[in-house]
Amino acid sequence: MTQPDWPCLRGHTILQVIPDLAAGGAERTTIEMAEAVHQAGGRALVVSEGGRLEGRLTAAGGELIRLPVAGKSPTTLIRNAARLAKLIRSEEVSLVHARSRAPAWSALWACKLSRVPFVTTYHGAYSGKTRIKRFYNSIMARGTRVIANSNWTADHVMATHGTSAERIVTIPRGVDFSIFDPDNINGARLTALARSWNIADEDERMIILLAGRLTSWKGQLLAVNAMAQLSRNEQEGLHLVLAGDAQGRTDYLRQIENSIMNQGLAGVVSIVGHCEDMAAAYRLSDIVMAPSQRPEAFGRVAAEASAMGRPVIVSDHGGQRETVLEGETGARAEPGSVESLAACLRMLVNLPPEAREAMGRTGQTFVRERFSRAQLQRATLAVYQDVLNTKSLVES
């Protein structure tokens, strides 16, 4: 049902393009916007290779169209442009919203052929050390409107690509407070999750959670090394849980495992794989950390953990500086510094329980005021409506 203050998209078909529907911030935002388009009276199409979130897309009112849009070869991009142009015509698509670089190139060319508006969301701080790579990355700044998911991202787009401020709209990622609400978590969910992580009922150690796919820039090795900096007495009271898939990165997984063994942390650090119930995971934890080595464009983990009333440790760069208030909702560590991360961890661990609880409550209030899913949906629908009303096409 359409929200009373939302733009109306009745009669319009919105096509979002993303490589896959695995668990990730961009993927979940895609589903949230499919839901919003559906509730606003429009038709929500998603071109993707699919993934574990397909069921959520269908439940949200979206329709999945499978195309091989994860490929990056020039031949694949050209073929996908033709496929998308045909799809745009056959399904009478009103606007295309691209969320990743490779399919965005195909979508741009298809939109030019079909004379349909093209919108992008700049989800990440893409590395670009060569001219060719910077050109490849520039596709995400070529939309009629470029949605930035934080103020830091907006500044990055302007500085890196020379995009005018008038074309950029800052819309922070949203937290679904119907899911990330401490009052919705019962003891049975916490017990089931603890057992799946092999945490015994009598285990009274504080749980430190690092949630994210196992890739070096998410900082799992950094966290393991920070734990090794603590004294044996400090370690005995803590349990670091690394929750996330390796997604084929077996070498990095082995590095983490070797680091745990070599530093005598076998009983202190656990690798538990993908977690479906993240709301319960945050609530089961005492402290959440997201020590990303590269700047996060936004930092969904920090926002979700704060929504669940937990203090958060993040790296002091990128969009995470906007989601965690130093000393009020958590702590910000020097990026890449084992010593700084260990100091932040020690500081939060040594706080009285009531002080950590107060910090969590402050974070919950902060996030609820600024980062709701409804705010993201409403603001993005407004971008769609504005582009459609002005009949804006793609940038050259």
Helices and strands as residue ranges (DSSP letters): E 13-17, H 25-39, E 43-48, H 54-59, E 62-66, H 74-90, E 95-98, H 101-114, E 118-122, H 131-137, G 138-141, E 145-148, H 151-161, G 165-167, E 168-170, G 182-184, H 187-196, E 206-211, G 216-218, H 220-229, H 232-236, E 238-243, H 250-262, E 269-273, H 278-284, E 287-290, H 300-307, E 312-315, G 318-322, E 330-333, H 338-349, H 353-370, H 373-390
